[in-house]
């Protein structure tokens, strides 16, 4: 069950309309690394998780991502202003000004529709968690790019908050991986000699890793 709280997860605002930047921000609404993708991915992955605490973690983060999606959409709406003005969007997504009446659409910065193909679900908890860690890292990179391209202090405050939440989710998934890293597709890791060999195929090149065993992945805190 989901319940909509009328207040936003975190306050949003803009200093002034900026349709060009609104088009850029669409990437985090309907793009391959955006908030809708994250919410749908974590929710979809949760359906087969048997560990109650990890299942709750996935659903809690998915619910938060829906809140982030709402924040991004509201910010885009404010940046679009009050009048359709496609001429102010020099490149990329202009559909907001010719199709949706300034309503943020489920599209990316180039106007391509969101698709379920963005969502990765394998049914293997180790594989799914590693995929989620990568997803959070990519989303963080996109927010960093977006942050650099806007001087609006209110928008920057929103992006800064969202960027830091991506980092928090990243760490949560890393902690979850520590609990399950010897299960599923990882339980047979390193059982043969081939699983512990590194082939140095860069010639000429450094042989730093040649002849050394490759250990299993670990995200334990130092």
PAFIZA-860393 format. One record per atom (N, C-alpha, C): residue number from 0; atom name; x, y, z. Coordinates in Angstrom, 3 decimals. Layout:
N
REC   nr  atom      east     north        up
REC  NUM    CA         X         Y         Z
...
END
This chain:
222
REC   nr  atom      east     north        up
REC    0     N     0.839    -1.196     0.000
REC    0    CA     0.000     0.000     0.000
REC    0     C     0.872     1.244     0.000
REC    1     N     0.470     2.226    -0.755
REC    1    CA     1.189     3.491    -0.786
REC    1     C     0.238     4.616    -0.377
REC    2     N     0.793     5.613     0.252
REC    2    CA     0.006     6.769     0.686
REC    2     C     0.734     8.030     0.274
REC    3     N     0.008     8.957    -0.325
REC    3    CA     0.634    10.208    -0.748
REC    3     C     0.553    11.249     0.356
REC    4     N     1.699    11.722     0.797
REC    4    CA     1.759    12.821     1.754
REC    4     C     1.815    14.126     0.958
REC    5     N     1.050    15.111     1.376
REC    5    CA     0.906    16.332     0.580
REC    5     C     2.175    17.173     0.550
REC    6     N     3.029    17.069     1.554
REC    6    CA     4.284    17.812     1.522
REC    6     C     5.308    17.043     0.704
REC    7     N     6.213    17.782     0.052
REC    7    CA     7.277    17.153    -0.707
REC    7     C     8.295    16.523     0.240
REC    8     N     9.049    15.563    -0.274
REC    8    CA    10.082    14.907     0.526
REC    8     C    11.096    15.928     1.015
REC    9     N    11.350    16.949     0.184
REC    9    CA    12.256    18.043     0.528
REC    9     C    11.781    19.252    -0.261
REC   10     N    11.782    20.459     0.326
REC   10    CA    11.290    21.644    -0.386
REC   10     C    12.047    21.896    -1.691
REC   11     N    11.339    22.372    -2.706
REC   11    CA    11.964    22.718    -3.980
REC   11     C    11.571    24.143    -4.356
REC   12     N    12.340    24.733    -5.252
REC   12    CA    12.042    26.075    -5.727
REC   12     C    13.021    26.476    -6.809
REC   13     N    12.724    27.587    -7.478
REC   13    CA    13.625    28.134    -8.495
REC   13     C    13.697    29.639    -8.312
REC   14     N    14.823    30.226    -8.695
REC   14    CA    14.954    31.681    -8.634
REC   14     C    14.229    32.338    -9.793
REC   15     N    14.202    31.652   -10.947
REC   15    CA    13.506    32.169   -12.122
REC   15     C    13.295    31.027   -13.114
REC   16     N    12.316    31.152   -14.020
REC   16    CA    12.095    30.120   -15.030
REC   16     C    13.330    29.937   -15.921
REC   17     N    13.526    28.733   -16.380
REC   17    CA    14.663    28.420   -17.244
REC   17     C    14.291    27.185   -18.071
REC   18     N    13.492    27.368   -19.146
REC   18    CA    13.021    26.238   -19.949
REC   18     C    14.144    25.375   -20.511
REC   19     N    15.262    25.989   -20.855
REC   19    CA    16.380    25.221   -21.393
REC   19     C    16.893    24.225   -20.357
REC   20     N    17.026    24.678   -19.121
REC   20    CA    17.508    23.784   -18.078
REC   20     C    16.441    22.769   -17.690
REC   21     N    15.177    23.160   -17.784
REC   21    CA    14.096    22.213   -17.510
REC   21     C    14.213    21.000   -18.413
REC   22     N    14.600    21.240   -19.676
REC   22    CA    14.781    20.143   -20.624
REC   22     C    15.907    19.214   -20.172
REC   23     N    16.980    19.786   -19.627
REC   23    CA    18.085    18.968   -19.131
REC   23     C    17.642    18.122   -17.940
REC   24     N    16.895    18.731   -17.037
REC   24    CA    16.475    18.052   -15.812
REC   24     C    15.499    16.910   -16.091
REC   25     N    14.855    16.943   -17.268
REC   25    CA    13.962    15.847   -17.650
REC   25     C    14.685    14.497   -17.609
REC   26     N    16.013    14.524   -17.753
REC   26    CA    16.779    13.272   -17.752
REC   26     C    16.595    12.512   -16.447
REC   27     N    16.439    13.246   -15.339
REC   27    CA    16.294    12.586   -14.050
REC   27     C    14.838    12.283   -13.708
REC   28     N    13.937    12.626   -14.613
REC   28    CA    12.542    12.244   -14.444
REC   28     C    12.236    10.997   -15.270
REC   29     N    12.552    11.048   -16.563
REC   29    CA    12.205     9.940   -17.443
REC   29     C    13.374     9.312   -18.156
REC   30     N    14.587     9.509   -17.662
REC   30    CA    15.776     8.972   -18.307
REC   30     C    16.186     7.614   -17.758
REC   31     N    17.202     7.046   -18.368
REC   31    CA    17.656     5.692   -18.031
REC   31     C    18.245     5.585   -16.638
REC   32     N    18.673     6.713   -16.058
REC   32    CA    19.233     6.714   -14.710
REC   32     C    18.417     7.590   -13.768
REC   33     N    17.179     7.866   -14.159
REC   33    CA    16.349     8.788   -13.408
REC   33     C    15.596     8.170   -12.242
REC   34     N    14.785     8.994   -11.600
REC   34    CA    14.096     8.593   -10.382
REC   34     C    12.999     7.559   -10.641
REC   35     N    12.264     7.679   -11.746
REC   35    CA    11.223     6.705   -12.056
REC   35     C    11.831     5.334   -12.304
REC   36     N    12.949     5.303   -13.028
REC   36    CA    13.628     4.039   -13.285
REC   36     C    14.026     3.376   -11.969
REC   37     N    14.616     4.169   -11.062
REC   37    CA    15.072     3.616    -9.788
REC   37     C    13.906     3.060    -8.988
REC   38     N    12.814     3.806    -8.896
REC   38    CA    11.649     3.369    -8.130
REC   38     C    11.094     2.066    -8.677
REC   39     N    10.942     1.991    -9.996
REC   39    CA    10.377     0.791   -10.602
REC   39     C    11.326    -0.399   -10.505
REC   40     N    12.623    -0.148   -10.582
REC   40    CA    13.585    -1.241   -10.504
REC   40     C    13.596    -1.866    -9.113
REC   41     N    13.707    -1.037    -8.082
REC   41    CA    13.797    -1.563    -6.730
REC   41     C    12.486    -2.228    -6.306
REC   42     N    11.361    -1.651    -6.718
REC   42    CA    10.077    -2.239    -6.389
REC   42     C     9.910    -3.597    -7.081
REC   43     N    10.264    -3.644    -8.361
REC   43    CA    10.135    -4.892    -9.112
REC   43     C    11.035    -5.981    -8.547
REC   44     N    12.239    -5.606    -8.146
REC   44    CA    13.167    -6.588    -7.581
REC   44     C    12.682    -7.131    -6.243
REC   45     N    11.918    -6.359    -5.515
REC   45    CA    11.533    -6.728    -4.152
REC   45     C    10.547    -7.887    -4.097
REC   46     N     9.820    -8.137    -5.167
REC   46    CA     8.713    -9.077    -5.117
REC   46     C     9.134   -10.508    -4.767
REC   47     N    10.374   -10.899    -5.077
REC   47    CA    10.824   -12.260    -4.814
REC   47     C    11.833   -12.348    -3.663
REC   48     N    12.092   -11.240    -2.990
REC   48    CA    13.070   -11.260    -1.898
REC   48     C    12.448   -11.896    -0.660
REC   49     N    13.123   -12.887    -0.100
REC   49    CA    12.610   -13.611     1.059
REC   49     C    13.071   -13.007     2.377
REC   50     N    14.240   -12.397     2.389
REC   50    CA    14.740   -11.751     3.602
REC   50     C    13.903   -10.492     3.855
REC   51     N    13.161   -10.490     4.951
REC   51    CA    12.213    -9.402     5.219
REC   51     C    12.902    -8.051     5.330
REC   52     N    14.041    -7.995     6.010
REC   52    CA    14.722    -6.714     6.211
REC   52     C    15.228    -6.149     4.882
REC   53     N    15.748    -7.007     4.006
REC   53    CA    16.237    -6.535     2.710
REC   53     C    15.067    -6.167     1.802
REC   54     N    13.990    -6.937     1.872
REC   54    CA    12.796    -6.613     1.092
REC   54     C    12.272    -5.226     1.482
REC   55     N    12.209    -4.972     2.804
REC   55    CA    11.754    -3.662     3.287
REC   55     C    12.694    -2.555     2.817
REC   56     N    14.005    -2.830     2.815
REC   56    CA    14.968    -1.838     2.349
REC   56     C    14.686    -1.455     0.910
REC   57     N    14.470    -2.446     0.048
REC   57    CA    14.197    -2.185    -1.358
REC   57     C    12.929    -1.350    -1.518
REC   58     N    11.874    -1.715    -0.782
REC   58    CA    10.609    -0.991    -0.911
REC   58     C    10.691     0.403    -0.310
REC   59     N    11.431     0.565     0.788
REC   59    CA    11.601     1.892     1.387
REC   59     C    12.332     2.830     0.425
REC   60     N    13.397     2.323    -0.191
REC   60    CA    14.146     3.157    -1.133
REC   60     C    13.306     3.435    -2.371
REC   61     N    12.545     2.433    -2.835
REC   61    CA    11.672     2.644    -3.991
REC   61     C    10.654     3.742    -3.710
REC   62     N    10.061     3.710    -2.513
REC   62    CA     9.084     4.732    -2.142
REC   62     C     9.733     6.115    -2.084
REC   63     N    10.960     6.160    -1.556
REC   63    CA    11.662     7.446    -1.504
REC   63     C    11.958     7.961    -2.909
REC   64     N    12.300     7.049    -3.821
REC   64    CA    12.592     7.463    -5.197
REC   64     C    11.349     8.069    -5.856
REC   65     N    10.167     7.553    -5.516
REC   65    CA     8.942     8.157    -6.036
REC   65     C     8.785     9.585    -5.500
REC   66     N     9.199     9.784    -4.231
REC   66    CA     9.192    11.130    -3.675
REC   66     C    10.184    12.031    -4.381
REC   67     N    11.336    11.479    -4.751
REC   67    CA    12.329    12.250    -5.502
REC   67     C    11.799    12.603    -6.887
REC   68     N    11.098    11.651    -7.487
REC   68    CA    10.499    11.897    -8.800
REC   68     C     9.532    13.084    -8.733
REC   69     N     8.752    13.135    -7.661
REC   69    CA     7.826    14.244    -7.467
REC   69     C     8.585    15.570    -7.335
REC   70     N     9.686    15.554    -6.601
REC   70    CA    10.504    16.758    -6.451
REC   70     C    11.060    17.234    -7.793
REC   71     N    11.575    16.298    -8.590
REC   71    CA    12.144    16.642    -9.892
REC   71     C    11.054    17.202   -10.802
REC   72     N     9.882    16.564   -10.808
REC   72    CA     8.791    17.017   -11.668
REC   72     C     8.330    18.425   -11.287
REC   73     N     8.217    18.693    -9.984
REC   73    CA     7.811    20.024    -9.538
REC   73     C     8.839    21.080    -9.923
REC   74     N    10.118    20.723    -9.813
REC   74    CA    11.178    21.664   -10.189
REC   74     C    11.133    21.943   -11.680
REC   75     N    10.947    20.903   -12.494
REC   75    CA    10.834    21.078   -13.949
REC   75     C     9.664    21.984   -14.283
REC   76     N     8.537    21.761   -13.604
REC   76    CA     7.351    22.578   -13.857
REC   76     C     7.625    24.051   -13.566
REC   77     N     8.317    24.341   -12.464
REC   77    CA     8.661    25.722   -12.130
REC   77     C     9.631    26.318   -13.149
REC   78     N    10.585    25.519   -13.578
REC   78    CA    11.570    26.003   -14.550
REC   78     C    10.938    26.276   -15.910
REC   79     N     9.882    25.552   -16.242
REC   79    CA     9.216    25.757   -17.526
REC   79     C     8.468    27.086   -17.593
REC   80     N     8.166    27.676   -16.436
REC   80    CA     7.500    28.967   -16.419
REC   80     C     6.011    28.851   -16.694
REC   81     N     5.406    29.936   -17.206
REC   81    CA     3.959    29.995   -17.388
REC   81     C     3.528    29.994   -18.848
REC   82     N     4.449    30.170   -19.767
REC   82    CA     4.080    30.268   -21.178
REC   82     C     4.874    29.275   -22.013
REC   83     N     4.196    28.645   -22.948
REC   83    CA     4.919    27.770   -23.866
REC   83     C     5.875    28.621   -24.682
REC   84     N     7.111    28.179   -24.784
REC   84    CA     8.151    28.950   -25.466
REC   84     C     9.228    28.003   -25.962
REC   85     N     8.899    27.228   -26.995
REC   85    CA     9.843    26.244   -27.516
REC   85     C    11.117    26.886   -28.036
REC   86     N    11.042    28.155   -28.425
REC   86    CA    12.223    28.829   -28.949
REC   86     C    13.277    29.049   -27.866
REC   87     N    12.883    28.905   -26.599
REC   87    CA    13.836    29.066   -25.501
REC   87     C    14.547    27.754   -25.160
REC   88     N    14.149    26.686   -25.831
REC   88    CA    14.819    25.395   -25.673
REC   88     C    15.635    25.176   -26.935
REC   89     N    16.890    25.557   -26.843
REC   89    CA    17.727    25.571   -28.048
REC   89     C    17.997    24.181   -28.608
REC   90     N    18.000    23.178   -27.751
REC   90    CA    18.276    21.822   -28.206
REC   90     C    17.638    20.838   -27.254
REC   91     N    17.437    19.610   -27.726
REC   91    CA    16.919    18.573   -26.856
REC   91     C    15.406    18.551   -26.797
REC   92     N    14.868    18.348   -25.600
REC   92    CA    13.450    18.101   -25.408
REC   92     C    12.621    19.374   -25.567
REC   93     N    11.703    19.383   -26.529
REC   93    CA    10.790    20.518   -26.709
REC   93     C     9.338    20.070   -26.606
REC   94     N     9.115    18.784   -26.359
REC   94    CA     7.753    18.265   -26.333
REC   94     C     6.896    18.947   -25.278
REC   95     N     7.520    19.346   -24.176
REC   95    CA     6.785    20.021   -23.114
REC   95     C     6.077    21.262   -23.640
REC   96     N     6.677    21.893   -24.648
REC   96    CA     6.139    23.154   -25.167
REC   96     C     5.222    22.970   -26.379
REC   97     N     5.182    21.767   -26.924
REC   97    CA     4.344    21.559   -28.109
REC   97     C     3.334    20.426   -27.935
REC   98     N     3.412    19.726   -26.812
REC   98    CA     2.545    18.563   -26.642
REC   98     C     1.867    18.488   -25.282
REC   99     N     2.613    18.744   -24.200
REC   99    CA     2.063    18.509   -22.858
REC   99     C     1.675    19.791   -22.122
REC  100     N     1.764    20.945   -22.773
REC  100    CA     1.347    22.184   -22.116
REC  100     C     2.140    22.513   -20.873
REC  101     N     3.451    22.309   -20.923
REC  101    CA     4.408    22.579   -19.848
REC  101     C     4.353    21.544   -18.716
REC  102     N     3.501    20.548   -18.856
REC  102    CA     3.481    19.488   -17.845
REC  102     C     4.680    18.571   -18.054
REC  103     N     5.486    18.324   -17.010
REC  103    CA     6.628    17.430   -17.171
REC  103     C     6.170    16.052   -17.647
REC  104     N     6.804    15.549   -18.679
REC  104    CA     6.437    14.251   -19.211
REC  104     C     7.399    13.170   -18.771
REC  105     N     7.000    11.920   -18.964
REC  105    CA     7.884    10.805   -18.633
REC  105     C     8.808    10.558   -19.807
REC  106     N     9.676    11.539   -20.033
REC  106    CA    10.616    11.537   -21.149
REC  106     C    11.976    11.995   -20.640
REC  107     N    13.012    11.694   -21.432
REC  107    CA    14.353    12.120   -21.041
REC  107     C    14.684    13.477   -21.643
REC  108     N    15.932    13.896   -21.544
REC  108    CA    16.335    15.227   -21.982
REC  108     C    16.243    15.409   -23.494
REC  109     N    16.141    14.308   -24.235
REC  109    CA    16.023    14.389   -25.690
REC  109     C    14.601    14.140   -26.170
REC  110     N    13.682    13.920   -25.239
REC  110    CA    12.289    13.728   -25.603
REC  110     C    11.875    12.290   -25.817
REC  111     N    12.782    11.336   -25.564
REC  111    CA    12.432     9.930   -25.730
REC  111     C    11.653     9.437   -24.518
REC  112     N    10.616     8.631   -24.755
REC  112    CA     9.745     8.162   -23.682
REC  112     C    10.445     7.193   -22.743
REC  113     N    10.060     7.275   -21.474
REC  113    CA    10.541     6.310   -20.493
REC  113     C    10.096     4.921   -20.900
REC  114     N    10.925     3.924   -20.629
REC  114    CA    10.588     2.554   -20.995
REC  114     C    10.980     1.585   -19.894
REC  115     N    10.208     0.517   -19.766
REC  115    CA    10.523    -0.524   -18.796
REC  115     C    11.825    -1.236   -19.104
REC  116     N    12.354    -1.041   -20.318
REC  116    CA    13.641    -1.646   -20.665
REC  116     C    14.767    -1.098   -19.790
REC  117     N    14.544     0.057   -19.154
REC  117    CA    15.556     0.614   -18.256
REC  117     C    15.702    -0.226   -16.989
REC  118     N    14.669    -0.990   -16.643
REC  118    CA    14.609    -1.703   -15.375
REC  118     C    15.317    -3.055   -15.471
REC  119     N    16.212    -3.320   -14.533
REC  119    CA    16.959    -4.576   -14.484
REC  119     C    16.497    -5.429   -13.309
REC  120     N    16.006    -6.614   -13.610
REC  120    CA    15.587    -7.566   -12.582
REC  120     C    16.092    -8.945   -12.994
REC  121     N    16.865    -9.603   -12.126
REC  121    CA    17.397   -10.934   -12.455
REC  121     C    16.840   -12.037   -11.560
REC  122     N    16.277   -11.689   -10.401
REC  122    CA    15.837   -12.691    -9.452
REC  122     C    16.967   -13.199    -8.579
REC  123     N    18.195   -12.774    -8.868
REC  123    CA    19.357   -13.129    -8.060
REC  123     C    19.725   -11.909    -7.228
REC  124     N    19.678   -12.060    -5.905
REC  124    CA    19.842   -10.906    -5.020
REC  124     C    21.204   -10.245    -5.166
REC  125     N    22.263   -11.042    -5.292
REC  125    CA    23.598   -10.452    -5.449
REC  125     C    23.678    -9.621    -6.721
REC  126     N    23.195   -10.193    -7.822
REC  126    CA    23.248    -9.488    -9.102
REC  126     C    22.404    -8.223    -9.062
REC  127     N    21.217    -8.307    -8.455
REC  127    CA    20.332    -7.143    -8.403
REC  127     C    20.914    -6.034    -7.530
REC  128     N    21.494    -6.394    -6.394
REC  128    CA    22.069    -5.370    -5.524
REC  128     C    23.253    -4.691    -6.203
REC  129     N    24.105    -5.464    -6.858
REC  129    CA    25.238    -4.864    -7.565
REC  129     C    24.742    -3.937    -8.672
REC  130     N    23.663    -4.333    -9.343
REC  130    CA    23.073    -3.478   -10.370
REC  130     C    22.559    -2.180    -9.764
REC  131     N    21.983    -2.272    -8.565
REC  131    CA    21.449    -1.082    -7.898
REC  131     C    22.559    -0.143    -7.436
REC  132     N    23.666    -0.713    -6.979
REC  132    CA    24.815     0.111    -6.598
REC  132     C    25.296     0.907    -7.807
REC  133     N    25.387     0.223    -8.954
REC  133    CA    25.808     0.900   -10.180
REC  133     C    24.789     1.955   -10.597
REC  134     N    23.490     1.653   -10.437
REC  134    CA    22.437     2.609   -10.797
REC  134     C    22.536     3.879    -9.969
REC  135     N    22.736     3.714    -8.670
REC  135    CA    22.858     4.876    -7.796
REC  135     C    24.097     5.696    -8.143
REC  136     N    25.178     5.023    -8.497
REC  136    CA    26.399     5.733    -8.857
REC  136     C    26.198     6.532   -10.143
REC  137     N    25.523     5.915   -11.129
REC  137    CA    25.268     6.626   -12.393
REC  137     C    24.348     7.818   -12.175
REC  138     N    23.326     7.640   -11.339
REC  138    CA    22.414     8.746   -11.052
REC  138     C    23.160     9.894   -10.381
REC  139     N    24.089     9.543    -9.493
REC  139    CA    24.894    10.568    -8.824
REC  139     C    25.722    11.349    -9.838
REC  140     N    26.299    10.648   -10.806
REC  140    CA    27.099    11.307   -11.846
REC  140     C    26.228    12.270   -12.649
REC  141     N    25.018    11.847   -13.021
REC  141    CA    24.118    12.716   -13.790
REC  141     C    23.783    13.968   -12.991
REC  142     N    23.488    13.792   -11.701
REC  142    CA    23.185    14.959   -10.875
REC  142     C    24.397    15.889   -10.763
REC  143     N    25.582    15.326   -10.714
REC  143    CA    26.783    16.161   -10.672
REC  143     C    26.914    16.978   -11.951
REC  144     N    26.636    16.359   -13.099
REC  144    CA    26.672    17.090   -14.369
REC  144     C    25.628    18.206   -14.382
REC  145     N    24.436    17.884   -13.884
REC  145    CA    23.366    18.880   -13.858
REC  145     C    23.704    20.031   -12.916
REC  146     N    24.321    19.720   -11.794
REC  146    CA    24.680    20.740   -10.811
REC  146     C    25.638    21.767   -11.423
REC  147     N    26.580    21.292   -12.212
REC  147    CA    27.587    22.171   -12.805
REC  147     C    27.006    23.131   -13.844
REC  148     N    25.833    22.823   -14.356
REC  148    CA    25.289    23.578   -15.479
REC  148     C    24.149    24.526   -15.096
REC  149     N    24.013    24.812   -13.808
REC  149    CA    22.978    25.744   -13.363
REC  149     C    23.529    26.617   -12.237
REC  150     N    23.210    27.901   -12.273
REC  150    CA    23.643    28.819   -11.228
REC  150     C    22.514    29.142   -10.255
REC  151     N    21.302    28.721   -10.580
REC  151    CA    20.135    28.960    -9.742
REC  151     C    20.337    28.286    -8.382
REC  152     N    20.403    29.102    -7.315
REC  152    CA    20.715    28.576    -5.987
REC  152     C    19.644    27.621    -5.480
REC  153     N    18.376    27.906    -5.762
REC  153    CA    17.299    27.035    -5.286
REC  153     C    17.364    25.678    -5.976
REC  154     N    17.624    25.682    -7.262
REC  154    CA    17.731    24.425    -8.000
REC  154     C    18.936    23.636    -7.511
REC  155     N    20.023    24.350    -7.263
REC  155    CA    21.222    23.680    -6.760
REC  155     C    20.973    23.031    -5.399
REC  156     N    20.180    23.670    -4.551
REC  156    CA    19.857    23.088    -3.253
REC  156     C    19.119    21.771    -3.427
REC  157     N    18.188    21.742    -4.371
REC  157    CA    17.433    20.519    -4.635
REC  157     C    18.346    19.421    -5.158
REC  158     N    19.188    19.766    -6.127
REC  158    CA    20.088    18.773    -6.703
REC  158     C    21.070    18.262    -5.659
REC  159     N    21.556    19.154    -4.825
REC  159    CA    22.502    18.757    -3.782
REC  159     C    21.864    17.742    -2.839
REC  160     N    20.614    17.986    -2.469
REC  160    CA    19.908    17.045    -1.598
REC  160     C    19.750    15.694    -2.287
REC  161     N    19.299    15.706    -3.538
REC  161    CA    19.069    14.458    -4.266
REC  161     C    20.371    13.703    -4.495
REC  162     N    21.429    14.438    -4.801
REC  162    CA    22.738    13.814    -5.019
REC  162     C    23.201    13.093    -3.755
REC  163     N    23.005    13.728    -2.612
REC  163    CA    23.426    13.107    -1.359
REC  163     C    22.563    11.917    -0.983
REC  164     N    21.293    11.924    -1.372
REC  164    CA    20.446    10.765    -1.117
REC  164     C    20.865     9.589    -1.995
REC  165     N    21.335     9.874    -3.215
REC  165    CA    21.855     8.792    -4.060
REC  165     C    23.040     8.118    -3.359
REC  166     N    23.891     8.930    -2.755
REC  166    CA    25.045     8.386    -2.036
REC  166     C    24.591     7.548    -0.843
REC  167     N    23.545     8.002    -0.151
REC  167    CA    23.024     7.247     0.990
REC  167     C    22.474     5.897     0.541
REC  168     N    21.718     5.903    -0.555
REC  168    CA    21.170     4.651    -1.074
REC  168     C    22.287     3.717    -1.524
REC  169     N    23.307     4.284    -2.119
REC  169    CA    24.456     3.501    -2.558
REC  169     C    25.046     2.731    -1.376
REC  170     N    25.234     3.424    -0.266
REC  170    CA    25.814     2.790     0.919
REC  170     C    24.877     1.746     1.508
REC  171     N    23.572     2.020     1.492
REC  171    CA    22.604     1.049     2.005
REC  171     C    22.661    -0.247     1.210
REC  172     N    22.746    -0.127    -0.104
REC  172    CA    22.836    -1.318    -0.944
REC  172     C    24.164    -2.045    -0.732
REC  173     N    25.231    -1.291    -0.503
REC  173    CA    26.522    -1.917    -0.227
REC  173     C    26.461    -2.725     1.078
REC  174     N    25.817    -2.158     2.083
REC  174    CA    25.671    -2.869     3.354
REC  174     C    24.836    -4.129     3.174
REC  175     N    23.788    -4.026     2.356
REC  175    CA    22.948    -5.192     2.092
REC  175     C    23.746    -6.264     1.359
REC  176     N    24.605    -5.834     0.441
REC  176    CA    25.419    -6.799    -0.301
REC  176     C    26.347    -7.558     0.630
REC  177     N    26.872    -6.878     1.637
REC  177    CA    27.749    -7.542     2.601
REC  177     C    27.039    -8.711     3.291
REC  178     N    25.732    -8.590     3.455
REC  178    CA    24.971    -9.636     4.140
REC  178     C    24.718   -10.854     3.255
REC  179     N    24.713   -10.657     1.942
REC  179    CA    24.308   -11.750     1.045
REC  179     C    25.392   -12.142     0.048
REC  180     N    26.591   -11.613     0.192
REC  180    CA    27.597   -11.789    -0.846
REC  180     C    28.063   -13.230    -1.033
REC  181     N    27.729   -14.120    -0.109
REC  181    CA    28.097   -15.523    -0.262
REC  181     C    26.901   -16.393    -0.658
REC  182     N    25.863   -15.770    -1.211
REC  182    CA    24.667   -16.502    -1.610
REC  182     C    24.429   -16.360    -3.106
REC  183     N    23.428   -17.084    -3.598
REC  183    CA    23.021   -16.952    -4.994
REC  183     C    24.154   -17.142    -5.981
REC  184     N    24.266   -16.249    -6.920
REC  184    CA    25.278   -16.363    -7.971
REC  184     C    26.688   -16.197    -7.440
REC  185     N    26.823   -15.761    -6.195
REC  185    CA    28.152   -15.580    -5.599
REC  185     C    28.616   -16.774    -4.775
REC  186     N    27.739   -17.734    -4.499
REC  186    CA    28.103   -18.789    -3.553
REC  186     C    29.167   -19.736    -4.092
REC  187     N    29.316   -19.822    -5.413
REC  187    CA    30.324   -20.705    -5.992
REC  187     C    31.547   -19.945    -6.476
REC  188     N    31.654   -18.674    -6.118
REC  188    CA    32.752   -17.849    -6.602
REC  188     C    34.086   -18.392    -6.106
REC  189     N    35.008   -18.588    -7.025
REC  189    CA    36.352   -18.984    -6.635
REC  189     C    36.528   -20.451    -6.327
REC  190     N    35.623   -21.303    -6.789
REC  190    CA    35.749   -22.731    -6.468
REC  190     C    36.710   -23.450    -7.409
REC  191     N    37.075   -22.824    -8.516
REC  191    CA    38.032   -23.434    -9.433
REC  191     C    39.218   -22.502    -9.613
REC  192     N    40.280   -23.045   -10.139
REC  192    CA    41.489   -22.259   -10.374
REC  192     C    41.222   -21.119   -11.346
REC  193     N    40.382   -21.382   -12.361
REC  193    CA    40.085   -20.360   -13.370
REC  193     C    39.430   -19.127   -12.758
REC  194     N    38.705   -19.303   -11.663
REC  194    CA    38.020   -18.179   -11.028
REC  194     C    38.979   -17.260   -10.297
REC  195     N    40.235   -17.719   -10.114
REC  195    CA    41.199   -16.918    -9.353
REC  195     C    42.384   -16.476   -10.205
REC  196     N    42.222   -16.570   -11.510
REC  196    CA    43.347   -16.225   -12.387
REC  196     C    43.120   -14.885   -13.066
REC  197     N    44.190   -14.123   -13.208
REC  197    CA    44.170   -12.860   -13.943
REC  197     C    45.104   -13.017   -15.137
REC  198     N    44.577   -12.741   -16.332
REC  198    CA    45.388   -12.847   -17.534
REC  198     C    45.833   -11.452   -17.964
REC  199     N    47.127   -11.210   -17.961
REC  199    CA    47.665    -9.931   -18.406
REC  199     C    47.823    -9.976   -19.921
REC  200     N    46.859    -9.371   -20.627
REC  200    CA    46.835    -9.416   -22.087
REC  200     C    47.213    -8.080   -22.715
REC  201     N    47.739    -7.176   -21.894
REC  201    CA    48.216    -5.896   -22.402
REC  201     C    49.709    -6.031   -22.697
REC  202     N    50.060    -5.997   -23.964
REC  202    CA    51.455    -6.230   -24.337
REC  202     C    51.891    -5.192   -25.371
REC  203     N    52.875    -4.338   -25.105
REC  203    CA    53.567    -4.287   -23.804
REC  203     C    52.727    -3.561   -22.769
REC  204     N    52.942    -3.856   -21.546
REC  204    CA    52.188    -3.217   -20.484
REC  204     C    52.602    -3.738   -19.139
REC  205     N    52.129    -3.100   -18.073
REC  205    CA    52.503    -3.536   -16.719
REC  205     C    51.897    -4.883   -16.392
REC  206     N    52.609    -5.679   -15.634
REC  206    CA    52.123    -6.985   -15.220
REC  206     C    51.868    -7.010   -13.713
REC  207     N    51.314    -5.919   -13.228
REC  207    CA    51.126    -5.759   -11.788
REC  207     C    50.323    -6.899   -11.178
REC  208     N    49.277    -7.347   -11.913
REC  208    CA    48.375    -8.332   -11.343
REC  208     C    48.708    -9.756   -11.780
REC  209     N    49.637    -9.893   -12.701
REC  209    CA    49.937   -11.217   -13.244
REC  209     C    50.428   -12.156   -12.146
REC  210     N    49.891   -13.358   -12.154
REC  210    CA    50.333   -14.369   -11.209
REC  210     C    49.723   -14.250    -9.830
REC  211     N    48.835   -13.282    -9.622
REC  211    CA    48.219   -13.110    -8.316
REC  211     C    46.777   -13.583    -8.344
REC  212     N    46.316   -14.148    -7.233
REC  212    CA    44.946   -14.613    -7.169
REC  212     C    43.973   -13.440    -7.094
REC  213     N    42.821   -13.627    -7.714
REC  213    CA    41.751   -12.627    -7.664
REC  213     C    40.783   -12.996    -6.571
REC  214     N    40.596   -12.119    -5.608
REC  214    CA    39.704   -12.418    -4.499
REC  214     C    38.265   -12.066    -4.826
REC  215     N    37.299   -12.556    -4.057
REC  215    CA    35.892   -12.251    -4.281
REC  215     C    35.614   -10.782    -4.000
REC  216     N    34.571   -10.198    -4.597
REC  216    CA    34.250    -8.783    -4.364
REC  216     C    33.860    -8.534    -2.918
REC  217     N    34.244    -7.385    -2.399
REC  217    CA    33.921    -7.050    -1.019
REC  217     C    33.646    -5.563    -0.903
REC  218     N    32.574    -5.200    -0.191
REC  218    CA    32.228    -3.800     0.015
REC  218     C    32.258    -3.461     1.506
REC  219     N    33.041    -4.205     2.262
REC  219    CA    33.114    -3.964     3.689
REC  219     C    33.777    -2.630     3.979
REC  220     N    33.253    -1.971     4.999
REC  220    CA    33.806    -0.672     5.378
REC  220     C    35.201    -0.825     5.966
REC  221     N    36.046     0.151     5.674
REC  221    CA    37.385     0.117     6.240
REC  221     C    37.385     0.680     7.650
END
